[in-house]
């Protein structure tokens, strides 16, 4: 059984195999049944089925929410 990976739009991840251009950094651009990714090295866009993405996932390079924290909630009372 493959564990479902928690990802968000804007995350940059590493997969099992690198892209033919030599880079192994992928920015997440679409979530759903298939995962849309853009190669950080050459800009090529690819899609993987969710199951295949979860099997090939090897780690996070940077998380979008760590660099862009949500706005603090303010009470306007």
TISE-988125 format. One record per residue: residue number from 1; z, x, y of N, C-alpha, C in turn; residue in three letters. Coordinates in nm, 3 decimals. Atoms other than C-alpha are relative to their C-alpha. Example, Ala and Ser with C-alpha at 12.3 -4.5 7.8 and 13.67 -1.06 7.14 Angstrom:
2
site nr = 1 n_up = 0.000 n_east = 0.089 n_north = -0.119 ca_up = 0.780 ca_east = 1.230 ca_north = -0.450 c_up = 0.000 c_east = 0.090 c_north = 0.120 rest = ALA
site nr = 2 n_up = -0.006 n_east = -0.082 n_north = -0.119 ca_up = 0.714 ca_east = 1.367 ca_north = -0.106 c_up = 0.073 c_east = -0.077 c_north = 0.109 rest = SER
//
This chain:
77
site nr = 1 n_up = 0.000 n_east = 0.084 n_north = -0.119 ca_up = 0.000 ca_east = 0.000 ca_north = 0.000 c_up = 0.000 c_east = 0.089 c_north = 0.125 rest = UNK
site nr = 2 n_up = 0.015 n_east = -0.078 n_north = -0.122 ca_up = -0.099 ca_east = 0.132 ca_north = 0.343 c_up = 0.082 c_east = -0.064 c_north = 0.111 rest = UNK
site nr = 3 n_up = -0.082 n_east = 0.049 n_north = -0.110 ca_up = 0.144 ca_east = 0.100 ca_north = 0.633 c_up = -0.087 c_east = -0.028 c_north = 0.123 rest = UNK
site nr = 4 n_up = 0.074 n_east = 0.035 n_north = -0.121 ca_up = 0.007 ca_east = -0.075 ca_north = 0.945 c_up = 0.054 c_east = 0.085 c_north = 0.115 rest = UNK
site nr = 5 n_up = -0.036 n_east = -0.091 n_north = -0.110 ca_up = 0.008 ca_east = 0.168 ca_north = 1.239 c_up = 0.014 c_east = -0.079 c_north = 0.129 rest = UNK
site nr = 6 n_up = -0.021 n_east = 0.062 n_north = -0.130 ca_up = 0.149 ca_east = 0.053 ca_north = 1.573 c_up = -0.080 c_east = 0.078 c_north = 0.104 rest = UNK
site nr = 7 n_up = 0.081 n_east = -0.065 n_north = -0.102 ca_up = -0.116 ca_east = 0.133 ca_north = 1.835 c_up = -0.020 c_east = -0.096 c_north = 0.116 rest = UNK
site nr = 8 n_up = 0.028 n_east = 0.080 n_north = -0.119 ca_up = -0.202 ca_east = 0.013 ca_north = 2.184 c_up = -0.127 c_east = 0.053 c_north = 0.066 rest = UNK
site nr = 9 n_up = 0.117 n_east = -0.044 n_north = -0.074 ca_up = -0.507 ca_east = 0.027 ca_north = 2.406 c_up = 0.036 c_east = 0.120 c_north = 0.086 rest = UNK
site nr = 10 n_up = -0.025 n_east = -0.119 n_north = -0.080 ca_up = -0.530 ca_east = 0.367 ca_north = 2.572 c_up = 0.069 c_east = 0.112 c_north = -0.076 rest = UNK
site nr = 11 n_up = -0.061 n_east = -0.107 n_north = 0.080 ca_up = -0.346 ca_east = 0.559 ca_north = 2.297 c_up = -0.109 c_east = 0.099 c_north = -0.042 rest = UNK
site nr = 12 n_up = 0.091 n_east = -0.103 n_north = 0.053 ca_up = -0.508 ca_east = 0.886 ca_north = 2.187 c_up = 0.061 c_east = 0.043 c_north = -0.134 rest = UNK
site nr = 13 n_up = -0.050 n_east = -0.025 n_north = 0.135 ca_up = -0.478 ca_east = 0.946 ca_north = 1.812 c_up = -0.083 c_east = 0.108 c_north = -0.069 rest = UNK
site nr = 14 n_up = 0.068 n_east = -0.097 n_north = 0.085 ca_up = -0.572 ca_east = 1.203 ca_north = 1.549 c_up = -0.025 c_east = -0.066 c_north = -0.134 rest = UNK
site nr = 15 n_up = 0.035 n_east = 0.056 n_north = 0.130 ca_up = -0.752 ca_east = 1.101 ca_north = 1.229 c_up = -0.011 c_east = 0.110 c_north = -0.104 rest = UNK
site nr = 16 n_up = 0.005 n_east = -0.094 n_north = 0.111 ca_up = -0.786 ca_east = 1.266 ca_north = 0.888 c_up = -0.111 c_east = 0.103 c_north = 0.018 rest = UNK
site nr = 17 n_up = 0.113 n_east = -0.090 n_north = -0.020 ca_up = -1.129 ca_east = 1.413 ca_north = 0.963 c_up = -0.042 c_east = -0.003 c_north = 0.147 rest = UNK
site nr = 18 n_up = 0.047 n_east = -0.007 n_north = -0.137 ca_up = -1.265 ca_east = 1.530 ca_north = 1.295 c_up = -0.141 c_east = -0.055 c_north = 0.014 rest = UNK
site nr = 19 n_up = 0.135 n_east = 0.046 n_north = -0.031 ca_up = -1.584 ca_east = 1.412 ca_north = 1.463 c_up = -0.096 c_east = 0.119 c_north = -0.013 rest = UNK
site nr = 20 n_up = 0.095 n_east = -0.111 n_north = 0.011 ca_up = -1.903 ca_east = 1.618 ca_north = 1.405 c_up = -0.012 c_east = 0.087 c_north = 0.126 rest = UNK
site nr = 21 n_up = 0.006 n_east = -0.081 n_north = -0.123 ca_up = -1.885 ca_east = 1.734 ca_north = 1.770 c_up = 0.110 c_east = 0.106 c_north = 0.003 rest = UNK
site nr = 22 n_up = -0.107 n_east = -0.100 n_north = 0.006 ca_up = -1.571 ca_east = 1.931 ca_north = 1.676 c_up = 0.134 c_east = -0.052 c_north = 0.047 rest = UNK
site nr = 23 n_up = -0.126 n_east = 0.056 n_north = -0.050 ca_up = -1.308 ca_east = 1.712 ca_north = 1.844 c_up = 0.066 c_east = -0.088 c_north = -0.107 rest = UNK
site nr = 24 n_up = -0.072 n_east = 0.093 n_north = 0.087 ca_up = -1.040 ca_east = 1.518 ca_north = 1.657 c_up = 0.101 c_east = -0.077 c_north = 0.083 rest = UNK
site nr = 25 n_up = -0.082 n_east = 0.083 n_north = -0.088 ca_up = -0.901 ca_east = 1.311 ca_north = 1.943 c_up = -0.080 c_east = -0.126 c_north = 0.029 rest = UNK
site nr = 26 n_up = 0.067 n_east = 0.128 n_north = -0.017 ca_up = -0.986 ca_east = 0.942 ca_north = 1.967 c_up = 0.084 c_east = -0.090 c_north = 0.090 rest = UNK
site nr = 27 n_up = -0.069 n_east = 0.095 n_north = -0.086 ca_up = -0.894 ca_east = 0.701 ca_north = 2.247 c_up = -0.028 c_east = -0.140 c_north = -0.051 rest = UNK
site nr = 28 n_up = 0.012 n_east = 0.136 n_north = 0.051 ca_up = -0.827 ca_east = 0.344 ca_north = 2.132 c_up = -0.053 c_east = -0.089 c_north = 0.113 rest = UNK
site nr = 29 n_up = 0.063 n_east = 0.084 n_north = -0.102 ca_up = -1.054 ca_east = 0.098 ca_north = 2.319 c_up = -0.006 c_east = -0.147 c_north = -0.040 rest = UNK
site nr = 30 n_up = 0.005 n_east = 0.139 n_north = 0.047 ca_up = -1.039 ca_east = -0.219 ca_north = 2.105 c_up = 0.096 c_east = -0.017 c_north = -0.116 rest = UNK
site nr = 31 n_up = -0.092 n_east = 0.032 n_north = 0.108 ca_up = -0.778 ca_east = -0.379 ca_north = 1.882 c_up = -0.042 c_east = -0.131 c_north = -0.065 rest = UNK
site nr = 32 n_up = 0.033 n_east = 0.122 n_north = 0.073 ca_up = -0.820 ca_east = -0.648 ca_north = 1.619 c_up = -0.025 c_east = 0.034 c_north = -0.146 rest = UNK
site nr = 33 n_up = 0.034 n_east = -0.029 n_north = 0.140 ca_up = -0.967 ca_east = -0.662 ca_north = 1.269 c_up = -0.065 c_east = 0.136 c_north = -0.013 rest = UNK
site nr = 34 n_up = 0.053 n_east = -0.135 n_north = -0.002 ca_up = -1.160 ca_east = -0.352 ca_north = 1.360 c_up = 0.054 c_east = 0.070 c_north = 0.124 rest = UNK
site nr = 35 n_up = -0.056 n_east = -0.081 n_north = -0.108 ca_up = -1.041 ca_east = -0.069 ca_north = 1.582 c_up = -0.115 c_east = 0.074 c_north = 0.068 rest = UNK
site nr = 36 n_up = 0.101 n_east = -0.071 n_north = -0.076 ca_up = -1.274 ca_east = 0.054 ca_north = 1.856 c_up = 0.059 c_east = 0.128 c_north = 0.056 rest = UNK
site nr = 37 n_up = -0.048 n_east = -0.130 n_north = -0.046 ca_up = -1.241 ca_east = 0.421 ca_north = 1.944 c_up = -0.112 c_east = 0.075 c_north = 0.070 rest = UNK
site nr = 38 n_up = 0.095 n_east = -0.088 n_north = -0.069 ca_up = -1.409 ca_east = 0.669 ca_north = 2.178 c_up = 0.044 c_east = 0.143 c_north = -0.024 rest = UNK
site nr = 39 n_up = -0.029 n_east = -0.142 n_north = 0.021 ca_up = -1.431 ca_east = 1.038 ca_north = 2.091 c_up = 0.030 c_east = 0.063 c_north = 0.136 rest = UNK
site nr = 40 n_up = -0.037 n_east = -0.065 n_north = -0.126 ca_up = -1.252 ca_east = 1.235 ca_north = 2.363 c_up = -0.093 c_east = 0.118 c_north = 0.028 rest = UNK
site nr = 41 n_up = 0.086 n_east = -0.117 n_north = -0.017 ca_up = -1.485 ca_east = 1.532 ca_north = 2.304 c_up = -0.137 c_east = -0.032 c_north = 0.055 rest = UNK
site nr = 42 n_up = 0.139 n_east = 0.026 n_north = -0.038 ca_up = -1.829 ca_east = 1.374 ca_north = 2.338 c_up = -0.025 c_east = -0.140 c_north = 0.055 rest = UNK
site nr = 43 n_up = 0.016 n_east = 0.134 n_north = -0.055 ca_up = -1.772 ca_east = 1.011 ca_north = 2.438 c_up = -0.065 c_east = -0.101 c_north = -0.095 rest = UNK
site nr = 44 n_up = 0.061 n_east = 0.090 n_north = 0.098 ca_up = -1.928 ca_east = 0.860 ca_north = 2.124 c_up = 0.097 c_east = -0.112 c_north = -0.037 rest = UNK
site nr = 45 n_up = -0.083 n_east = 0.115 n_north = 0.034 ca_up = -1.799 ca_east = 0.510 ca_north = 2.045 c_up = -0.024 c_east = -0.039 c_north = -0.145 rest = UNK
site nr = 46 n_up = 0.007 n_east = 0.043 n_north = 0.141 ca_up = -1.721 ca_east = 0.405 ca_north = 1.687 c_up = 0.102 c_east = -0.110 c_north = -0.024 rest = UNK
site nr = 47 n_up = -0.097 n_east = 0.101 n_north = 0.043 ca_up = -1.542 ca_east = 0.123 ca_north = 1.510 c_up = 0.035 c_east = 0.024 c_north = -0.145 rest = UNK
site nr = 48 n_up = -0.047 n_east = -0.007 n_north = 0.137 ca_up = -1.334 ca_east = 0.134 ca_north = 1.195 c_up = 0.070 c_east = -0.130 c_north = -0.033 rest = UNK
site nr = 49 n_up = -0.078 n_east = 0.115 n_north = 0.045 ca_up = -1.204 ca_east = -0.158 ca_north = 0.995 c_up = 0.148 c_east = 0.039 c_north = 0.003 rest = UNK
site nr = 50 n_up = -0.143 n_east = -0.028 n_north = -0.017 ca_up = -0.826 ca_east = -0.187 ca_north = 1.040 c_up = 0.057 c_east = 0.077 c_north = -0.119 rest = UNK
site nr = 51 n_up = -0.051 n_east = -0.066 n_north = 0.120 ca_up = -0.751 ca_east = -0.087 ca_north = 0.680 c_up = -0.042 c_east = 0.147 c_north = -0.004 rest = UNK
site nr = 52 n_up = 0.050 n_east = -0.138 n_north = -0.001 ca_up = -0.970 ca_east = 0.226 ca_north = 0.706 c_up = 0.069 c_east = 0.083 c_north = 0.107 rest = UNK
site nr = 53 n_up = -0.071 n_east = -0.071 n_north = -0.107 ca_up = -0.809 ca_east = 0.321 ca_north = 1.037 c_up = 0.140 c_east = 0.037 c_north = -0.045 rest = UNK
site nr = 54 n_up = -0.138 n_east = -0.026 n_north = 0.044 ca_up = -0.458 ca_east = 0.289 ca_north = 0.889 c_up = 0.005 c_east = 0.110 c_north = -0.106 rest = UNK
site nr = 55 n_up = 0.004 n_east = -0.105 n_north = 0.102 ca_up = -0.555 ca_east = 0.510 ca_north = 0.593 c_up = -0.030 c_east = 0.137 c_north = 0.060 rest = UNK
site nr = 56 n_up = 0.045 n_east = -0.127 n_north = -0.058 ca_up = -0.717 ca_east = 0.780 ca_north = 0.813 c_up = 0.091 c_east = 0.052 c_north = 0.111 rest = UNK
site nr = 57 n_up = -0.089 n_east = -0.037 n_north = -0.112 ca_up = -0.448 ca_east = 0.785 ca_north = 1.087 c_up = 0.090 c_east = 0.117 c_north = -0.041 rest = UNK
site nr = 58 n_up = -0.085 n_east = -0.116 n_north = 0.026 ca_up = -0.264 ca_east = 1.120 ca_north = 1.107 c_up = 0.104 c_east = 0.024 c_north = 0.108 rest = UNK
site nr = 59 n_up = -0.103 n_east = -0.019 n_north = -0.101 ca_up = -0.065 ca_east = 1.097 ca_north = 1.429 c_up = -0.049 c_east = -0.032 c_north = 0.140 rest = UNK
site nr = 60 n_up = 0.029 n_east = 0.027 n_north = -0.140 ca_up = -0.045 ca_east = 1.032 ca_north = 1.800 c_up = -0.014 c_east = 0.132 c_north = 0.075 rest = UNK
site nr = 61 n_up = 0.011 n_east = -0.115 n_north = -0.090 ca_up = -0.166 ca_east = 1.284 ca_north = 2.053 c_up = 0.069 c_east = -0.035 c_north = 0.131 rest = UNK
site nr = 62 n_up = -0.079 n_east = 0.051 n_north = -0.113 ca_up = -0.044 ca_east = 1.077 ca_north = 2.349 c_up = 0.000 c_east = -0.152 c_north = -0.006 rest = UNK
site nr = 63 n_up = -0.016 n_east = 0.145 n_north = 0.000 ca_up = 0.082 ca_east = 0.725 ca_north = 2.388 c_up = -0.020 c_east = -0.051 c_north = 0.142 rest = UNK
site nr = 64 n_up = 0.030 n_east = 0.054 n_north = -0.133 ca_up = -0.047 ca_east = 0.515 ca_north = 2.678 c_up = 0.127 c_east = -0.049 c_north = 0.069 rest = UNK
site nr = 65 n_up = -0.118 n_east = 0.059 n_north = -0.064 ca_up = 0.285 ca_east = 0.336 ca_north = 2.740 c_up = 0.102 c_east = 0.105 c_north = 0.046 rest = UNK
site nr = 66 n_up = -0.092 n_east = -0.105 n_north = -0.045 ca_up = 0.474 ca_east = 0.667 ca_north = 2.777 c_up = -0.043 c_east = 0.055 c_north = 0.136 rest = UNK
site nr = 67 n_up = 0.049 n_east = -0.051 n_north = -0.127 ca_up = 0.251 ca_east = 0.777 ca_north = 3.065 c_up = -0.012 c_east = -0.108 c_north = 0.106 rest = UNK
site nr = 68 n_up = 0.015 n_east = 0.114 n_north = -0.091 ca_up = 0.218 ca_east = 0.429 ca_north = 3.220 c_up = 0.106 c_east = -0.106 c_north = -0.032 rest = UNK
site nr = 69 n_up = -0.104 n_east = 0.098 n_north = 0.033 ca_up = 0.555 ca_east = 0.251 ca_north = 3.190 c_up = -0.022 c_east = -0.132 c_north = 0.074 rest = UNK
site nr = 70 n_up = 0.017 n_east = 0.129 n_north = -0.066 ca_up = 0.557 ca_east = -0.121 ca_north = 3.270 c_up = 0.083 c_east = -0.007 c_north = 0.129 rest = UNK
site nr = 71 n_up = -0.073 n_east = 0.018 n_north = -0.126 ca_up = 0.665 ca_east = -0.226 ca_north = 3.618 c_up = 0.138 c_east = -0.056 c_north = -0.028 rest = UNK
site nr = 72 n_up = -0.135 n_east = 0.052 n_north = 0.016 ca_up = 1.038 ca_east = -0.287 ca_north = 3.650 c_up = 0.004 c_east = -0.145 c_north = 0.049 rest = UNK
site nr = 73 n_up = -0.012 n_east = 0.140 n_north = -0.039 ca_up = 1.122 ca_east = -0.656 ca_north = 3.663 c_up = 0.098 c_east = -0.009 c_north = 0.117 rest = UNK
site nr = 74 n_up = -0.087 n_east = 0.019 n_north = -0.117 ca_up = 1.270 ca_east = -0.761 ca_north = 3.995 c_up = 0.042 c_east = -0.145 c_north = 0.009 rest = UNK
site nr = 75 n_up = -0.054 n_east = 0.135 n_north = -0.017 ca_up = 1.489 ca_east = -1.062 ca_north = 4.063 c_up = -0.019 c_east = -0.038 c_north = 0.146 rest = UNK
site nr = 76 n_up = 0.029 n_east = 0.040 n_north = -0.138 ca_up = 1.363 ca_east = -1.244 ca_north = 4.370 c_up = 0.093 c_east = -0.109 c_north = 0.050 rest = UNK
site nr = 77 n_up = -0.096 n_east = 0.103 n_north = -0.042 ca_up = 1.671 ca_east = -1.468 ca_north = 4.401 c_up = 0.073 c_east = 0.040 c_north = 0.124 rest = UNK
//
